[in-house]
Structures are given as C-alpha cells and as structure tokens.
Amino acid sequence: MTNRFEGRRIAVTGAAGGIGRAICESLVAQGAQVHGLDRTGLDGLPDGVAGASIDLLSEESVVSAVRDLYAADDCPVELVNCAGVVEDDVPAEEMPMAQFDLVMGVNLRGVFLTCREFGRELLARGGGAIVNIASMSGNAIVNHPQRQSVYNSSKAAVSALGRSLAVEWGPRGVRVNTVSPGYVDTPLNALKTQMHEQWKRETVLGRFAAPVEIARAVEYFLSEDSAFCCGAELLIDGGFALR
Ligand SMILES: NC(=O)c1ccc[n+]([C@@H]2O[C@H](COP(=O)([O-])OP(=O)(O)OC[C@H]3O[C@@H](n4cnc5c(N)ncnc54)[C@H](O)[C@@H]3O)[C@@H](O)[C@H]2O)c1
C-alpha cells in the first residue's frame, strides 16, 4: 500500500458498518488520519481509526461532532458519507410514516446535514473532497422482489444532492462525488437471506461485491486521480442494471 492519503484527515460516517469499516481500514492503511463516526459499534472499529459518536438524525449531534473534530485539530476534515438504513420489504400502500421518516432522516437529511457542516468548514479552509454513498437503487434500477420505495427515493435524492453541491461548491475547491453500489455483502442485507440467490443470479458477475471493492471507488474520488471529477456518480453493480 502507498501512503497516498498521508496528511489527510477524513471522517467516515457509518464507520462500524460493512462498507464503512472497509473504507476506514483502507484509508488508514494508506496513511490517512481517519475519524470513524457512527451511532453504535465504535468499539469494533479497525486499528488506527479514531471513533466518535454521531447520530445523523440529530442536528445537534452532527454539529457538535464537527465542532469536536476541529477543537482537537484545525486541519481540514474531508468526508465520506456511508451511513444508511433501509426499510424491510414494505409495500408502499402500507408504509408507516415512522419508517419513511427514519429512512429519509438518516439517508437524506443526515447526509445533507453532514455535507452542510463538513462542507462549510472545508470551504473556509480552501477545499477538499466529499464522497457520498448512494445506490444503484436511486437511479439505475428498482430493486425486486423486495419493496423499498422510500430507500430508493432517498438514494435518488442523495445522487441529486451530490450534483447540486458539486455545482455550488466545486468552484470554491470542494469536490463532491457519489459512489453507487449494487448488492454488497454487509449486515444491511442480512435480513433478506431468502433473496440472496436471486440477487446474485441477476447480477451479471454472479456475486455480491466485497466491501473493499466499494472502498476502492471511494478512494478514487478522494484522491487526486479524480481531480477533474465534479458531481460524478460511479455505478459499481457487477452489471446488475444491465439486465
Ligand atoms: N450493502 C449494500 O448492498 C448496499 C448497496 C447499495 C448502497 N449501500 C449503501 O452503502 C452504505 C453503507 O451500507 P452498509 O451495507 O455498510 O450498511 P451497514 O448496515 O453495514 O452499515 C450502516 C451503518 O450506518 C450506521 N447508521 C445507521 N443509522 C445511523 C444514524 N442515525 N447515525 C449514525 N450512523 C447510523 C449504522 O450504525 C451502521 O454502522 C449505506 O448508505 C447503504 O445504503 C449498500
């Protein structure tokens, strides 16, 4: 591994989850100072990752997490928004609004809030990179057989938010880009084991992604290799959307 992220401070939300953990592990291995943010599971973060508690449903929690990061050290903190939740196979006509509010609250409001708070500080310090994790569910496909209308809508909004922030902030040095995975082997899918074989069958490459395969794309958008990417979205779905 090279030290290509040496001297960079990067916060990762959802750090205790399947993809977030892989992103943290890989960034630390490449020399970054990584702040793993999550509302739970901070004890199990990879070695070298500094954990801090955050609840994306609370504006106060997000504001104070960012304030604490800068109180400890004034260097810019870049951002990977990886936290997310999905409803369990719920028909739209029966969707409880509490589920709607939870999924939209974490996936859209939470991502907006972290972008606003981290973005403001990056703008004030000359720039940096923000990478949001959306999903193939946002624009490329509608998942099946499970019904997850709110999740799909929230992810379409994350993609639109990334493009919108890229236009507002790109000229001032903050690059915002989006990674949209297909099915990845993580706890997010753990409750839907009966669907796994069908999902794999319908994926051209015939398998789930490993979390590290999503981390590689995040690294690309964080690195100078993607210096001309502004509001881009990379679909990494093993060909699922082609079928
Ligand atoms: N796994 C997949 O197949 C897949 C596919 C496409 C997109 N994604 C997206 O990738 C991202 C990561 O997914 P994953 O598979 O690693 O999921 P995961 O369930 O393993 O991890 C999600 C993390 O988000 C955290 N989180 C949830 N609510 C939070 C809150 N209110 N405040 C702070 N943290 C909170 C959880 O504690 C958890 O650690 C999500 O945005 C997800 O929608 C996943």
PDBQT file of the ligand as one rigid body, heavy atoms in Angstrom, charges set to zero:
ROOT
HETATM    1  N1  LIG A 301     -24.949  -3.271   1.283  1.00  0.00    +0.000 N 
HETATM    2  C1  LIG A 301     -25.457  -2.993   0.094  1.00  0.00    +0.000 C 
HETATM    3  O1  LIG A 301     -25.840  -3.898  -0.664  1.00  0.00    +0.000 OA
HETATM    4  C2  LIG A 301     -25.569  -1.572  -0.378  1.00  0.00    +0.000 A 
HETATM    5  C3  LIG A 301     -25.919  -1.333  -1.700  1.00  0.00    +0.000 A 
HETATM    6  C4  LIG A 301     -26.031  -0.031  -2.160  1.00  0.00    +0.000 A 
HETATM    7  C5  LIG A 301     -25.795   1.024  -1.280  1.00  0.00    +0.000 A 
HETATM    8  N2  LIG A 301     -25.465   0.762   0.012  1.00  0.00    +0.000 N 
HETATM    9  C6  LIG A 301     -25.248   1.912   0.893  1.00  0.00    +0.000 C 
HETATM   10  O2  LIG A 301     -23.946   1.844   1.434  1.00  0.00    +0.000 OA
HETATM   11  C7  LIG A 301     -23.940   2.461   2.718  1.00  0.00    +0.000 C 
HETATM   12  C8  LIG A 301     -23.323   1.516   3.736  1.00  0.00    +0.000 C 
HETATM   13  O3  LIG A 301     -24.108   0.347   3.786  1.00  0.00    +0.000 OA
HETATM   14  P1  LIG A 301     -23.652  -0.997   4.534  1.00  0.00    +0.000 P 
HETATM   15  O4  LIG A 301     -24.061  -2.098   3.642  1.00  0.00    +0.000 OA
HETATM   16  O5  LIG A 301     -22.265  -0.888   5.010  1.00  0.00    +0.000 OA
HETATM   17  O6  LIG A 301     -24.676  -0.964   5.766  1.00  0.00    +0.000 OA
HETATM   18  P2  LIG A 301     -24.481  -1.381   7.281  1.00  0.00    +0.000 P 
HETATM   19  O7  LIG A 301     -25.851  -1.612   7.802  1.00  0.00    +0.000 OA
HETATM   20  O8  LIG A 301     -23.473  -2.476   7.420  1.00  0.00    +0.000 OA
HETATM   21  O9  LIG A 301     -23.860  -0.049   7.924  1.00  0.00    +0.000 OA
HETATM   22  C9  LIG A 301     -24.602   1.136   8.036  1.00  0.00    +0.000 C 
HETATM   23  C10 LIG A 301     -24.056   1.927   9.206  1.00  0.00    +0.000 C 
HETATM   24  O10 LIG A 301     -24.811   3.129   9.332  1.00  0.00    +0.000 OA
HETATM   25  C11 LIG A 301     -24.954   3.413  10.708  1.00  0.00    +0.000 C 
HETATM   26  N3  LIG A 301     -26.102   4.265  10.994  1.00  0.00    +0.000 N 
HETATM   27  C12 LIG A 301     -27.412   3.981  10.804  1.00  0.00    +0.000 A 
HETATM   28  N4  LIG A 301     -28.186   4.955  11.296  1.00  0.00    +0.000 NA
HETATM   29  C13 LIG A 301     -27.340   5.912  11.792  1.00  0.00    +0.000 A 
HETATM   30  C14 LIG A 301     -27.542   7.149  12.450  1.00  0.00    +0.000 A 
HETATM   31  N5  LIG A 301     -28.769   7.615  12.737  1.00  0.00    +0.000 N 
HETATM   32  N6  LIG A 301     -26.450   7.856  12.814  1.00  0.00    +0.000 NA
HETATM   33  C15 LIG A 301     -25.202   7.388  12.575  1.00  0.00    +0.000 A 
HETATM   34  N7  LIG A 301     -24.959   6.203  11.973  1.00  0.00    +0.000 NA
HETATM   35  C16 LIG A 301     -26.021   5.469  11.582  1.00  0.00    +0.000 A 
HETATM   36  C17 LIG A 301     -25.140   2.037  11.346  1.00  0.00    +0.000 C 
HETATM   37  O11 LIG A 301     -24.880   2.053  12.743  1.00  0.00    +0.000 OA
HETATM   38  C18 LIG A 301     -24.172   1.172  10.553  1.00  0.00    +0.000 C 
HETATM   39  O12 LIG A 301     -22.906   1.057  11.172  1.00  0.00    +0.000 OA
HETATM   40  C19 LIG A 301     -25.389   2.827   3.026  1.00  0.00    +0.000 C 
HETATM   41  O13 LIG A 301     -25.606   4.177   2.711  1.00  0.00    +0.000 OA
HETATM   42  C20 LIG A 301     -26.169   1.937   2.089  1.00  0.00    +0.000 C 
HETATM   43  O14 LIG A 301     -27.438   2.465   1.760  1.00  0.00    +0.000 OA
HETATM   44  C21 LIG A 301     -25.336  -0.506   0.491  1.00  0.00    +0.000 A 
ENDROOT
TORSDOF 0
